[in-house]
Amino acid sequence: MSYGQNIMYLRKIFLILFMSIFILSCDSSDNSSNVIIKIYGYAEYDCTENKYRITKETPIIPFLKINKWYTQKQFHEAHYQDTIKLFKDMPMSEESLKKIAPTLEISNQILNELTMGVDCENPKDILF
């Protein structure tokens, strides 16, 4: 093979690899068909997948990352971890920590309050 043929061969291989990576990297979970309700301009609720996210920083729920979707279980885990992080380095028994940490019921109550106005049967954004 000559130098020119080698370059053409390498270009073809590169193009094939690039296209393969591009196609494989496309996310198959397309949210464009999901029913998403905006909540007061700072949060969203995905009725299709029952997920919640904040789109702007808010002091009401500082334990959530902006633009990350949370299921009910993930919401509780984030709430739990944020609450106990203050006590991680303290000599404390698991029993004492459990008394301080939020229960799943408490986290669910908070999430229910945040999504109280959401009506997935008649979806419309919740405005001020």
N, C-alpha and C positions, 0 to 999 in steps of 0.2 A: 504494500500500500504506500502511496505517496503521501507527502505531508498534507496536501490539500484534501485527500480522501480521509485521512485521519481526523482532520478538523471537522469535516462534514459528519463523520461517524460519531464523534464526540458531541456535536451539536444535537444530533438526533437522539442520542442517549439522554442528554441533559433535558431535552424537550419532553421526552417520554417520562422521565423521572419527575420533572416539574409538574406535568399534567396529572400524574398519578397522585402526587402529594396534594395538589390542589383539590382534586376530586375527593380524596379520602378525608381531607380536612374540613370539608363542608359539613356543617351541622345538620343532621337529619331531623332534629327536634325543632321544627319551624314554629315559632310563636305567633306568626302572622294570622293564623286562624283561631287563636285562643281568644276568649272573651276576657278582656282586661279592663277593669274599672279604675279610673283615677280617683284618688281620695284626697280632697282638699289641696291639691297641688303639691303634696309632699310624699305621697305613697301611692301604691297600686296594688290591686288584688286581681289575681288570675283565677277566674271562676272555673276555667277548664281544668286546671291542675291543682286548684286549692292552694295557691301560694301567695305570699305577701312580700312586698319589698318597699323600702323607702327610696325615694329618688332625690331627696335633699336631706342634709343633716338636720336633725331635730333633737332638742334636749329631752323630749318625751321618752324616746327609746334609743339611748346612746349605745346600746349593745348590738345594734344591727349595723351591718356594713351597707353603704350606699350602693344601690343597683344590684344587690344580690338577692335572689329569690329564696324565700324560706318556707318550708312546709311547717305544719304545726309542730312536728317533732323537732325540727331544726330551730324553730323560734324558741322553744323551751330550752334546748341545749345552749343556745347563745345567751339566753337570759340567765340560766343556771351558772354557766362558766363566768359570766361577767360579775355575778353576785359573789361567788366564792373566791374570786381572784384576790380580793382584799384580805382574805383569811388564809391563803395558801401557805404562807411562811410562819404562821402562828402555831404553837403547839396545841392542837385541838383534836379531840376525838371525832370520829366519823359521825357519831350520834349528835354531838354538838353542832357539827357542820350541817347536818340534815335539818336541824331546827332552824338554822339561819337561811339555808338555801330555799329558793322558791320551788314549790311542788309543780307537777304538771298541771294540776287544776288551776293554780294561780296564773301560770303562764298562759293557759288557754283562756282564762277570764280576761287577761290583758289583750290578747289577740282578738278576742270577740268584741271587746270595747272599741278597738282600733278599726274593726271592719263592720261595726254595728249597722251602718247605713247601707251596706252593700246588698243589693238585691240581684242575684244572678239570674232569676227568672225574667226580670225586666231590667236588663243592664243599662245603666246610665251613670255618667260621672257624678261624683258627689262634690258639689261646689260650696263655697262659703255662703 
